[in-house]
Amino acid sequence: MKKLVFATNNQHKLNEIKSILGNKFNILGLKEFGIDYDIPETGKNLAENAFIKSNFIFTKFAVDVFSDDTGLEIDALNGRPGVYSARYAGEDGDSEANIKKVLAEMKHKFNRKARFRTVISLIIDGKEHQFDGIVEGVITDTKKGDSGFGYDPIFMPDNYEETFAEMSNNEKNKISHRALATKKLIEFLNKK
């Protein structure tokens, strides 16, 4: 079984990726390497942030590693929160505060189109490869559902009547931005 490090301490993300990848890979989080802090995300976009995290772990431990960065991009907010999604309402990364801020900013907006975008940076055999996944949808008026994490309760993907937070993990993992990027990652790894 191929061992891969996922450069995250976010248990929700780790569980989601493990669920998507199944038993083909042994996925280790940062805690297994004694890293219990967040790697600073100083990039100007999702791709830069993903690379910064994977490169940090590769440089430190010389292991095959991947990381992701995800952003919610809302048309009426000129693409915000985007690269700042996790800390949109403050540096502590409070999901509830982030959701409240987005809903407040969207209160009188007619255009509710948005997308979730994920970029995965994989460093394997010393070379970096990137994979992206995008899911289009809309921002709801209120929170709906209590599954998932982050902005899931206010994001409804196109052609669905439920937010990500109202879907089962299995259903979300078939269509989500992270699932789409991860499928590209798997296809690449299967060719190696």
MDTraj code that builds the backbone (N, CA, C; nanometers):
import mdtraj as md
import numpy as np

residues = "MET LYS LYS LEU VAL PHE ALA THR ASN ASN GLN HIS LYS LEU ASN GLU ILE LYS SER ILE LEU GLY ASN LYS PHE ASN ILE LEU GLY LEU LYS GLU PHE GLY ILE ASP TYR ASP ILE PRO GLU THR GLY LYS ASN LEU ALA GLU ASN ALA PHE ILE LYS SER ASN PHE ILE PHE THR LYS PHE ALA VAL ASP VAL PHE SER ASP ASP THR GLY LEU GLU ILE ASP ALA LEU ASN GLY ARG PRO GLY VAL TYR SER ALA ARG TYR ALA GLY GLU ASP GLY ASP SER GLU ALA ASN ILE LYS LYS VAL LEU ALA GLU MET LYS HIS LYS PHE ASN ARG LYS ALA ARG PHE ARG THR VAL ILE SER LEU ILE ILE ASP GLY LYS GLU HIS GLN PHE ASP GLY ILE VAL GLU GLY VAL ILE THR ASP THR LYS LYS GLY ASP SER GLY PHE GLY TYR ASP PRO ILE PHE MET PRO ASP ASN TYR GLU GLU THR PHE ALA GLU MET SER ASN ASN GLU LYS ASN LYS ILE SER HIS ARG ALA LEU ALA THR LYS LYS LEU ILE GLU PHE LEU ASN LYS LYS".split()
xyz = np.array([
    [0.0846, -0.1189, 0.0000],
    [0.0000, 0.0000, 0.0000],
    [0.0885, 0.1244, 0.0000],
    [0.0616, 0.2147, -0.0918],
    [0.1400, 0.3370, -0.1055],
    [0.1151, 0.4298, 0.0128],
    [0.2234, 0.4792, 0.0719],
    [0.2126, 0.5724, 0.1836],
    [0.2224, 0.7146, 0.1307],
    [0.1253, 0.7964, 0.1715],
    [0.1232, 0.9366, 0.1325],
    [0.0938, 1.0213, 0.2546],
    [0.1616, 1.1318, 0.2654],
    [0.1342, 1.2264, 0.3733],
    [0.0399, 1.3333, 0.3195],
    [-0.0675, 1.3587, 0.3933],
    [-0.1574, 1.4698, 0.3617],
    [-0.1217, 1.5816, 0.4581],
    [-0.0704, 1.6906, 0.4061],
    [-0.0184, 1.7996, 0.4888],
    [-0.1327, 1.8815, 0.5482],
    [-0.2010, 1.8224, 0.6465],
    [-0.3090, 1.8928, 0.7141],
    [-0.3210, 1.8432, 0.8578],
    [-0.3702, 1.9302, 0.9436],
    [-0.4113, 1.8931, 1.0796],
    [-0.5625, 1.8980, 1.0928],
    [-0.6310, 1.9293, 0.9825],
    [-0.7762, 1.9380, 0.9832],
    [-0.8348, 1.7969, 0.9737],
    [-0.8882, 1.7479, 1.0842],
    [-0.9386, 1.6107, 1.0900],
    [-1.0550, 1.5887, 0.9937],
    [-1.1383, 1.6923, 0.9733],
    [-1.2491, 1.6812, 0.8774],
    [-1.1957, 1.6535, 0.7369],
    [-1.0952, 1.7311, 0.6951],
    [-1.0353, 1.7118, 0.5631],
    [-0.9692, 1.5741, 0.5522],
    [-0.8977, 1.5356, 0.6578],
    [-0.8284, 1.4069, 0.6582],
    [-0.9274, 1.2925, 0.6414],
    [-1.0369, 1.2967, 0.7164],
    [-1.1393, 1.1924, 0.7065],
    [-1.2035, 1.1906, 0.5680],
    [-1.2305, 1.3101, 0.5146],
    [-1.2936, 1.3196, 0.3833],
    [-1.2025, 1.2597, 0.2759],
    [-1.0751, 1.2947, 0.2788],
    [-0.9789, 1.2421, 0.1804],
    [-0.9642, 1.0909, 0.1947],
    [-0.9539, 1.0424, 0.3183],
    [-0.9426, 0.8969, 0.3394],
    [-1.0644, 0.8246, 0.2841],
    [-1.1817, 0.8840, 0.3028],
    [-1.3052, 0.8250, 0.2517],
    [-1.3049, 0.8211, 0.0990],
    [-1.2584, 0.9276, 0.0371],
    [-1.2550, 0.9351, -0.1090],
    [-1.1511, 0.8380, -0.1665],
    [-1.0327, 0.8306, -0.1044],
    [-0.9247, 0.7473, -0.1563],
    [-0.9448, 0.5986, -0.1274],
    [-1.0213, 0.5673, -0.0221],
    [-1.0444, 0.4270, 0.0104],
    [-0.9195, 0.3593, 0.0640],
    [-0.9063, 0.2292, 0.0382],
    [-0.7979, 0.1501, 0.0971],
    [-0.6730, 0.1398, 0.0100],
    [-0.6707, 0.2120, -0.1013],
    [-0.5559, 0.2026, -0.1917],
    [-0.4295, 0.2651, -0.1333],
    [-0.4490, 0.3627, -0.0454],
    [-0.3356, 0.4383, 0.0051],
    [-0.3406, 0.4462, 0.1575],
    [-0.2228, 0.4465, 0.2166],
    [-0.2108, 0.4697, 0.3603],
    [-0.1854, 0.6194, 0.3777],
    [-0.2884, 0.6918, 0.4200],
    [-0.2794, 0.8376, 0.4318],
    [-0.2444, 0.8753, 0.5759],
    [-0.1376, 0.9498, 0.5895],
    [-0.0938, 0.9980, 0.7199],
    [-0.1147, 1.1481, 0.7270],
    [-0.1590, 1.1964, 0.8422],
    [-0.1731, 1.3402, 0.8638],
    [-0.0470, 1.3959, 0.9274],
    [-0.0466, 1.5242, 0.9524],
    [0.0716, 1.5881, 1.0105],
    [0.0982, 1.5453, 1.1540],
    [-0.0071, 1.5059, 1.2256],
    [0.0132, 1.4649, 1.3660],
    [0.1067, 1.3457, 1.3763],
    [0.1016, 1.2567, 1.2743],
    [0.1914, 1.1408, 1.2746],
    [0.3382, 1.1819, 1.2618],
    [0.3622, 1.3060, 1.2216],
    [0.4979, 1.3572, 1.2090],
    [0.5307, 1.4577, 1.3199],
    [0.4432, 1.4629, 1.4190],
    [0.4671, 1.5513, 1.5327],
    [0.4440, 1.6980, 1.5023],
    [0.3734, 1.7275, 1.3953],
    [0.3438, 1.8675, 1.3606],
    [0.1994, 1.8957, 1.3989],
    [0.1829, 1.9736, 1.5041],
    [0.0480, 2.0042, 1.5522],
    [0.0134, 2.1517, 1.5315],
    [0.0867, 2.2151, 1.4418],
    [0.0604, 2.3563, 1.4110],
    [0.0275, 2.3684, 1.2626],
    [-0.0372, 2.4784, 1.2266],
    [-0.0694, 2.5029, 1.0867],
    [0.0517, 2.5603, 1.0146],
    [0.0760, 2.5102, 0.8959],
    [0.1822, 2.5644, 0.8117],
    [0.1311, 2.6978, 0.7570],
    [0.2082, 2.8051, 0.7744],
    [0.1609, 2.9371, 0.7291],
    [0.1268, 2.9378, 0.5801],
    [0.0101, 2.9935, 0.5481],
    [-0.0355, 3.0054, 0.4097],
    [-0.0148, 3.1496, 0.3666],
    [0.0967, 3.1754, 0.3019],
    [0.1327, 3.3122, 0.2660],
    [0.1192, 3.3388, 0.1158],
    [0.0633, 3.2433, 0.0423],
    [0.0480, 3.2589, -0.1023],
    [-0.0606, 3.3576, -0.1390],
    [-0.0552, 3.4024, -0.2638],
    [-0.1545, 3.4978, -0.3150],
    [-0.2762, 3.4274, -0.3734],
    [-0.2661, 3.2945, -0.3924],
    [-0.3778, 3.2186, -0.4473],
    [-0.3755, 3.0763, -0.3932],
    [-0.4767, 2.9993, -0.4268],
    [-0.4898, 2.8631, -0.3740],
    [-0.3733, 2.7745, -0.4171],
    [-0.3309, 2.7855, -0.5421],
    [-0.2212, 2.7021, -0.5927],
    [-0.0918, 2.7278, -0.5158],
    [-0.0624, 2.8545, -0.4892],
    [0.0593, 2.8873, -0.4132],
    [0.0514, 2.8321, -0.2719],
    [-0.0639, 2.8482, -0.2067],
    [-0.0780, 2.7969, -0.0705],
    [-0.0636, 2.6454, -0.0649],
    [-0.1238, 2.5756, -0.1606],
    [-0.1131, 2.4295, -0.1633],
    [0.0332, 2.3883, -0.1773],
    [0.1057, 2.4544, -0.2672],
    [0.2470, 2.4221, -0.2875],
    [0.3296, 2.4531, -0.1629],
    [0.3049, 2.5658, -0.1003],
    [0.3807, 2.6034, 0.0199],
    [0.3722, 2.4919, 0.1242],
    [0.2518, 2.4374, 0.1433],
    [0.2327, 2.3336, 0.2459],
    [0.2994, 2.2020, 0.2066],
    [0.2802, 2.1588, 0.0828],
    [0.3412, 2.0312, 0.0429],
    [0.4936, 2.0427, 0.0398],
    [0.5441, 2.1553, -0.0071],
    [0.6886, 2.1746, -0.0145],
    [0.7515, 2.1813, 0.1246],
    [0.6808, 2.2405, 0.2201],
    [0.7298, 2.2470, 0.3581],
    [0.7558, 2.1062, 0.4118],
    [0.6590, 2.0170, 0.3932],
    [0.6725, 1.8791, 0.4438],
    [0.7759, 1.8014, 0.3640],
    [0.7771, 1.8171, 0.2319],
    [0.8755, 1.7464, 0.1496],
    [1.0169, 1.7877, 0.1882],
    [1.0392, 1.9164, 0.2054],
    [1.1715, 1.9678, 0.2409],
    [1.2159, 1.9164, 0.3779],
    [1.1217, 1.9090, 0.4708],
    [1.1536, 1.8692, 0.6091],
    [1.1729, 1.7179, 0.6244],
    [1.0921, 1.6377, 0.5537],
    [1.0920, 1.4935, 0.5784],
    [1.1265, 1.4076, 0.4555],
    [1.1376, 1.4671, 0.3365],
    [1.1680, 1.3938, 0.2131],
    [1.0722, 1.2760, 0.1923],
    [0.9414, 1.3027, 0.2052],
    [0.8384, 1.2001, 0.1855],
    [0.7465, 1.2442, 0.0715],
    [0.6768, 1.1461, 0.0119],
    [0.5740, 1.1802, -0.0858],
    [0.4596, 1.2462, -0.0092],
    [0.4159, 1.3609, -0.0566],
    [0.3215, 1.4413, 0.0208],
    [0.2266, 1.5155, -0.0733],
    [0.1066, 1.5375, -0.0243],
    [0.0169, 1.6270, -0.0960],
    [-0.0532, 1.7162, 0.0043],
    [-0.0974, 1.8294, -0.0446],
    [-0.1731, 1.9231, 0.0385],
    [-0.2776, 1.9864, -0.0510],
    [-0.3726, 2.0505, 0.0126],
    [-0.4724, 2.1203, -0.0670],
    [-0.4975, 2.2568, -0.0078],
    [-0.5528, 2.3409, -0.0896],
    [-0.6082, 2.4660, -0.0401],
    [-0.7409, 2.4832, -0.1123],
    [-0.8388, 2.5265, -0.0370],
    [-0.9742, 2.5383, -0.0893],
    [-1.0272, 2.6765, -0.0597],
    [-1.1023, 2.7288, -0.1530],
    [-1.1640, 2.8583, -0.1323],
    [-1.3056, 2.8615, -0.1861],
    [-1.3878, 2.9411, -0.1212],
    [-1.5229, 2.9695, -0.1676],
    [-1.5165, 3.1024, -0.2409],
    [-1.5557, 3.1025, -0.3671],
    [-1.5505, 3.2230, -0.4495],
    [-1.6928, 3.2654, -0.4839],
    [-1.7317, 3.3845, -0.4404],
    [-1.8680, 3.4334, -0.4588],
    [-1.8663, 3.5488, -0.5587],
    [-1.9435, 3.5341, -0.6656],
    [-1.9431, 3.6340, -0.7728],
    [-1.9772, 3.7746, -0.7221],
    [-2.0841, 3.7861, -0.6415],
    [-2.1299, 3.9175, -0.5942],
    [-2.0300, 3.9841, -0.4998],
    [-1.9348, 3.9055, -0.4474],
    [-1.8321, 3.9608, -0.3581],
    [-1.6970, 3.9681, -0.4295],
    [-1.7008, 3.9721, -0.5623],
    [-1.5780, 3.9807, -0.6423],
    [-1.4790, 3.8678, -0.6125],
    [-1.5331, 3.7483, -0.5902],
    [-1.4484, 3.6314, -0.5671],
    [-1.4103, 3.6064, -0.4224],
    [-1.4493, 3.6976, -0.3327],
    [-1.4216, 3.6752, -0.1895],
    [-1.5160, 3.5673, -0.1370],
    [-1.4790, 3.4983, -0.0312],
    [-1.3552, 3.5084, 0.0454],
    [-1.2333, 3.4449, -0.0223],
    [-1.2502, 3.3583, -0.1207],
    [-1.1382, 3.3069, -0.1983],
    [-1.0271, 3.2474, -0.1150],
    [-0.9067, 3.2945, -0.1395],
    [-0.7885, 3.2408, -0.0709],
    [-0.7946, 3.2658, 0.0805],
    [-0.8803, 3.3575, 0.1242],
    [-0.8935, 3.3891, 0.2675],
    [-1.0115, 3.3179, 0.3331],
    [-1.0685, 3.2173, 0.2674],
    [-1.1911, 3.1527, 0.3149],
    [-1.1840, 3.1039, 0.4586],
    [-1.0757, 3.0371, 0.4962],
    [-1.0659, 2.9778, 0.6310],
    [-1.0619, 3.0835, 0.7405],
    [-1.0088, 3.2009, 0.7092],
    [-0.9916, 3.3052, 0.8116],
    [-1.0612, 3.4350, 0.7719],
    [-1.1726, 3.4205, 0.7021],
    [-1.2418, 3.5371, 0.6481],
    [-1.2893, 3.6330, 0.7570],
    [-1.3355, 3.5788, 0.8684],
    [-1.3876, 3.6625, 0.9771],
    [-1.2845, 3.6849, 1.0872],
    [-1.1623, 3.6385, 1.0684],
    [-1.0590, 3.6556, 1.1700],
    [-0.9575, 3.5427, 1.1658],
    [-0.8439, 3.5666, 1.2266],
    [-0.7322, 3.4724, 1.2212],
    [-0.7570, 3.3405, 1.2926],
    [-0.8583, 3.3330, 1.3789],
    [-0.8819, 3.2088, 1.4539],
    [-0.9523, 3.1017, 1.3704],
    [-0.9944, 3.1344, 1.2481],
    [-1.0548, 3.0356, 1.1593],
    [-1.1871, 2.9802, 1.2081],
    [-1.2726, 3.0650, 1.2623],
    [-1.4021, 3.0247, 1.3178],
    [-1.5059, 3.0120, 1.2061],
    [-1.5480, 2.8882, 1.1763],
    [-1.6426, 2.8632, 1.0662],
    [-1.7746, 2.9370, 1.0852],
    [-1.8253, 2.9382, 1.2074],
    [-1.9531, 3.0076, 1.2337],
    [-1.9412, 3.1565, 1.2030],
    [-1.8324, 3.2168, 1.2475],
    [-1.8107, 3.3595, 1.2222],
    [-1.7943, 3.3853, 1.0720],
    [-1.7254, 3.2953, 1.0019],
    [-1.7088, 3.3087, 0.8569],
    [-1.8437, 3.3057, 0.7862],
    [-1.9292, 3.2103, 0.8255],
    [-2.0617, 3.1979, 0.7651],
    [-2.1447, 3.3232, 0.7920],
    [-2.1436, 3.3713, 0.9155],
    [-2.2200, 3.4923, 0.9507],
    [-2.1742, 3.6113, 0.8669],
    [-2.0438, 3.6246, 0.8485],
    [-1.9909, 3.7375, 0.7704],
    [-2.0377, 3.7277, 0.6250],
    [-2.0288, 3.6082, 0.5655],
    [-2.0725, 3.5909, 0.4270],
    [-2.2218, 3.6203, 0.4140],
    [-2.3037, 3.5643, 0.5042],
    [-2.4481, 3.5872, 0.4957],
    [-2.4822, 3.7350, 0.5117],
    [-2.4112, 3.8044, 0.5991],
    [-2.4343, 3.9479, 0.6177],
    [-2.3986, 4.0245, 0.4901],
    [-2.2862, 3.9888, 0.4286],
    [-2.2438, 4.0578, 0.3061],
    [-2.3350, 4.0255, 0.1878],
    [-2.4024, 3.9104, 0.1936],
    [-2.4893, 3.8672, 0.0841],
    [-2.6353, 3.9077, 0.1040],
    [-2.6646, 3.9727, 0.2168],
    [-2.8034, 3.9997, 0.2560],
    [-2.8891, 4.0613, 0.1451],
    [-2.8384, 4.1589, 0.0744],
    [-2.9183, 4.2269, -0.0277],
    [-2.8659, 4.2000, -0.1694],
    [-2.7949, 4.0904, -0.1855],
    [-2.7395, 4.0570, -0.3166],
    [-2.8348, 3.9657, -0.3933],
    [-2.8609, 4.0013, -0.5179],
    [-2.9478, 3.9203, -0.6029],
    [-2.8703, 3.8031, -0.6632],
    [-2.7503, 3.8302, -0.7102],
    [-2.6656, 3.7262, -0.7694],
    [-2.6012, 3.6442, -0.6568],
    [-2.6401, 3.5189, -0.6443],
    [-2.5901, 3.4349, -0.5358],
    [-2.4972, 3.3249, -0.5882],
    [-2.4551, 3.3383, -0.7155],
    [-2.3667, 3.2372, -0.7750],
    [-2.2320, 3.2323, -0.7031],
    [-2.1842, 3.1090, -0.6836],
    [-2.0568, 3.0879, -0.6145],
    [-1.9964, 2.9566, -0.6611],
    [-1.8731, 2.9364, -0.6238],
    [-1.8094, 2.8079, -0.6517],
    [-1.7101, 2.7758, -0.5411],
    [-1.6955, 2.6475, -0.5167],
    [-1.5882, 2.5976, -0.4316],
    [-1.4776, 2.5521, -0.5253],
    [-1.3557, 2.5909, -0.4945],
    [-1.2398, 2.5509, -0.5747],
    [-1.1353, 2.4892, -0.4820],
    [-1.0835, 2.3743, -0.5217],
    [-0.9751, 2.3091, -0.4489],
    [-0.8574, 2.2905, -0.5431],
    [-0.7387, 2.3181, -0.4940],
    [-0.6154, 2.2873, -0.5660],
    [-0.5334, 2.1938, -0.4780],
    [-0.4928, 2.0805, -0.5356],
    [-0.4064, 1.9848, -0.4659],
    [-0.2670, 1.9954, -0.5250],
    [-0.1689, 2.0043, -0.4374],
    [-0.0283, 2.0019, -0.4764],
    [0.0310, 1.8707, -0.4277],
    [0.0758, 1.7885, -0.5211],
    [0.1391, 1.6607, -0.4897],
    [0.2871, 1.6718, -0.5217],
    [0.3709, 1.6346, -0.4253],
    [0.5136, 1.6213, -0.4534],
    [0.5469, 1.4737, -0.4360],
    [0.5819, 1.4125, -0.5496],
    [0.6133, 1.2699, -0.5497],
    [0.7403, 1.2512, -0.6328],
    [0.8308, 1.1717, -0.5806],
    [0.9610, 1.1517, -0.6467],
    [1.0301, 1.2853, -0.6723],
    [1.0073, 1.3800, -0.5819],
    [1.0747, 1.5094, -0.5899],
    [1.0161, 1.6086, -0.6888],
    [0.9059, 1.5730, -0.7573],
    [0.8454, 1.6639, -0.8547],
    [0.7047, 1.7024, -0.8105],
    [0.6677, 1.8293, -0.8386],
    [0.5347, 1.8757, -0.8001],
    [0.4372, 1.8651, -0.9171],
    [0.3148, 1.8237, -0.8845],
    [0.2045, 1.8162, -0.9805],
    [0.0830, 1.8780, -0.9128],
    [-0.0001, 1.9509, -0.9895],
    [-0.1195, 2.0120, -0.9308],
    [-0.2459, 1.9623, -0.9996],
    [-0.3517, 1.9519, -0.9193],
    [-0.4821, 1.9052, -0.9659],
    [-0.5875, 1.9962, -0.9059],
    [-0.6881, 2.0329, -0.9856],
    [-0.7906, 2.1209, -0.9306],
    [-0.9291, 2.0596, -0.9466],
    [-1.0196, 2.1080, -0.8654],
    [-1.1585, 2.0668, -0.8709],
    [-1.2467, 2.1862, -0.8409],
    [-1.3514, 2.2018, -0.9213],
    [-1.4430, 2.3156, -0.9037],
    [-1.5856, 2.2632, -0.9063],
    [-1.6662, 2.3109, -0.8123],
    [-1.8094, 2.2812, -0.8157],
    [-1.8849, 2.4134, -0.8069],
    [-1.9740, 2.4345, -0.9030],
    [-2.0530, 2.5574, -0.9103],
    [-2.1789, 2.5418, -0.8255],
    [-2.2286, 2.6539, -0.7740],
    [-2.3504, 2.6501, -0.6943],
    [-2.3963, 2.7889, -0.6571],
    [-2.4733, 2.7962, -0.5496],
    [-2.5254, 2.9240, -0.5000],
    [-2.5113, 2.9300, -0.3477],
    [-2.5115, 3.0521, -0.2974],
    [-2.5118, 3.0755, -0.1525],
    [-2.6572, 3.0856, -0.1085],
    [-2.6947, 3.0067, -0.0093],
    [-2.8319, 3.0093, 0.0414],
    [-2.8529, 3.1316, 0.1301],
    [-2.9804, 3.1611, 0.1611],
    [-3.0120, 3.2758, 0.2475],
    [-2.9828, 3.2470, 0.3942],
    [-2.9935, 3.1186, 0.4317],
    [-2.9733, 3.0784, 0.5710],
    [-2.8954, 2.9468, 0.5738],
    [-2.8468, 2.9132, 0.6905],
    [-2.7776, 2.7855, 0.7095],
    [-2.8786, 2.6717, 0.6988],
    [-2.8368, 2.5631, 0.6325],
    [-2.9218, 2.4457, 0.6199],
    [-2.8357, 2.3217, 0.6355],
    [-2.8731, 2.2357, 0.7297],
    [-2.8002, 2.1106, 0.7506],
    [-2.6930, 2.1226, 0.8569],
    [-2.6528, 2.0086, 0.9090],
    [-2.5504, 2.0097, 1.0145],
    [-2.4401, 1.9079, 0.9899],
    [-2.4296, 1.8620, 0.8671],
    [-2.3209, 1.7717, 0.8304],
    [-2.2094, 1.8561, 0.7687],
    [-2.0985, 1.7928, 0.7338],
    [-1.9901, 1.8646, 0.6685],
    [-1.9197, 1.9616, 0.7605],
    [-1.8535, 2.0608, 0.7009],
    [-1.7785, 2.1595, 0.7791],
    [-1.7602, 2.2853, 0.6959],
    [-1.7037, 2.3878, 0.7575],
    [-1.6792, 2.5125, 0.6860],
    [-1.8073, 2.5766, 0.6353],
    [-1.8080, 2.6137, 0.5093],
    [-1.9214, 2.6832, 0.4477],
    [-2.0292, 2.5873, 0.3970],
    [-2.0162, 2.4578, 0.4223],
    [-2.1110, 2.3587, 0.3703],
    [-2.2582, 2.3932, 0.3969],
    [-2.2941, 2.4508, 0.5147],
    [-2.4362, 2.4791, 0.5392],
    [-2.4969, 2.5910, 0.4540],
    [-2.4134, 2.6680, 0.3825],
    [-2.4686, 2.7770, 0.3014],
    [-2.4362, 2.7619, 0.1525],
    [-2.3798, 2.6485, 0.1134],
    [-2.3463, 2.6260, -0.0277],
    [-2.4310, 2.5134, -0.0846],
    [-2.5110, 2.5477, -0.1871],
    [-2.5939, 2.4480, -0.2556],
    [-2.5400, 2.4303, -0.3974],
    [-2.4884, 2.3111, -0.4291],
    [-2.4343, 2.2898, -0.5635],
    [-2.5438, 2.2930, -0.6695],
    [-2.5060, 2.3350, -0.7897],
    [-2.5998, 2.3376, -0.9013],
    [-2.6641, 2.2007, -0.9213],
    [-2.7928, 2.2017, -0.9591],
    [-2.8713, 2.0802, -0.9877],
    [-2.9039, 1.9981, -0.8630],
    [-2.8897, 2.0574, -0.7447],
    [-2.9258, 1.9909, -0.6193],
    [-3.0179, 2.0814, -0.5395],
    [-3.0982, 2.0215, -0.4545],
    [-3.1899, 2.0967, -0.3684],
    [-3.1429, 2.0962, -0.2238],
    [-3.0204, 2.0498, -0.2019],
    [-2.9642, 2.0413, -0.0667],
    [-2.8291, 2.1114, -0.0635],
    [-2.7965, 2.1665, 0.0525],
    [-2.6614, 2.2184, 0.0715],
    [-2.5685, 2.0996, 0.0954],
    [-2.4388, 2.1245, 0.0887],
    [-2.3423, 2.0189, 0.1206],
    [-2.3668, 1.9654, 0.2621],
    [-2.4099, 2.0515, 0.3532],
    [-2.4314, 2.0111, 0.4929],
    [-2.5569, 1.9270, 0.5112],
    [-2.6443, 1.9247, 0.4112],
    [-2.7642, 1.8407, 0.4188],
    [-2.7415, 1.7044, 0.3530],
    [-2.6324, 1.6910, 0.2807],
    [-2.6026, 1.5658, 0.2113],
    [-2.5296, 1.4688, 0.3027],
    [-2.5402, 1.3409, 0.2707],
    [-2.4572, 1.2425, 0.3404],
    [-2.3131, 1.2635, 0.2943],
    [-2.2186, 1.2198, 0.3767],
    [-2.0776, 1.2313, 0.3375],
    [-2.0528, 1.1588, 0.2060],
    [-2.1163, 1.0440, 0.1895],
    [-2.0987, 0.9642, 0.0690],
    [-2.1445, 1.0417, -0.0546],
    [-2.2600, 1.1076, -0.0434],
    [-2.3133, 1.1854, -0.1561],
    [-2.2238, 1.3051, -0.1868],
    [-2.1842, 1.3783, -0.0829],
    [-2.0983, 1.4954, -0.1020],
    [-1.9651, 1.4543, -0.1643],
    [-1.9095, 1.3414, -0.1179],
    [-1.7787, 1.2988, -0.1663],
    [-1.7799, 1.2532, -0.3119],
    [-1.8971, 1.2393, -0.3708],
    [-1.9058, 1.2055, -0.5130],
    [-1.8972, 1.3296, -0.6009],
    [-1.9376, 1.4452, -0.5485],
    [-1.9503, 1.5642, -0.6341],
    [-1.8695, 1.6849, -0.5888],
    [-1.8102, 1.6794, -0.4713],
    [-1.7461, 1.7990, -0.4162],
    [-1.6202, 1.8383, -0.4925],
    [-1.5813, 1.9633, -0.4757],
    [-1.4583, 2.0188, -0.5317],
    [-1.3374, 1.9358, -0.4915],
    [-1.3322, 1.8969, -0.3633],
    [-1.2190, 1.8171, -0.3146],
    [-1.2207, 1.6786, -0.3779],
    [-1.3415, 1.6223, -0.3951],
    [-1.3534, 1.4912, -0.4595],
    [-1.3059, 1.4980, -0.6041],
    [-1.3434, 1.6037, -0.6765],
    [-1.3035, 1.6174, -0.8165],
    [-1.1514, 1.6308, -0.8296],
    [-1.0909, 1.7125, -0.7434],
    [-0.9449, 1.7268, -0.7457],
    [-0.8778, 1.5964, -0.7056],
    [-0.9351, 1.5278, -0.6065],
    [-0.8772, 1.4024, -0.5585],
    [-0.8864, 1.2931, -0.6650],
    [-0.9942, 1.2911, -0.7421],
    [-1.0065, 1.1925, -0.8514],
    [-0.8930, 1.2108, -0.9520],
    [-0.8598, 1.3364, -0.9819],
    [-0.7475, 1.3635, -1.0728],
    [-0.6164, 1.3157, -1.0110],
    [-0.6014, 1.3370, -0.8805],
    [-0.4833, 1.2885, -0.8081],
    [-0.4737, 1.1366, -0.8175],
    [-0.5849, 1.0679, -0.7938],
    [-0.5869, 0.9208, -0.7983],
    [-0.5513, 0.8707, -0.9379],
    [-0.6107, 0.9327, -1.0403],
    [-0.5812, 0.8911, -1.1780],
    [-0.4320, 0.9044, -1.2060],
    [-0.3717, 1.0129, -1.1583],
    [-0.2292, 1.0324, -1.1764],
    [-0.1493, 0.9248, -1.1026],
    [-0.1842, 0.9001, -0.9758],
    [-0.1112, 0.8013, -0.8963],
    [-0.1247, 0.6606, -0.9539],
    [-0.2405, 0.6298, -1.0094],
    [-0.2616, 0.4974, -1.0667],
    [-0.1769, 0.4734, -1.1915],
    [-0.1358, 0.5814, -1.2569],
    [-0.0507, 0.5684, -1.3750],
    [0.0964, 0.5517, -1.3383],
    [0.1307, 0.5839, -1.2148],
    [0.2716, 0.5770, -1.1724],
    [0.3134, 0.4344, -1.1468],
])
top = md.Topology()
chain = top.add_chain()
for i, resn in enumerate(residues, 1):
    res = top.add_residue(resn, chain, resSeq=i)
    for name in ("N", "CA", "C"):
        top.add_atom(name, md.element.get_by_symbol(name[0]), res)
traj = md.Trajectory(xyz[None], top)
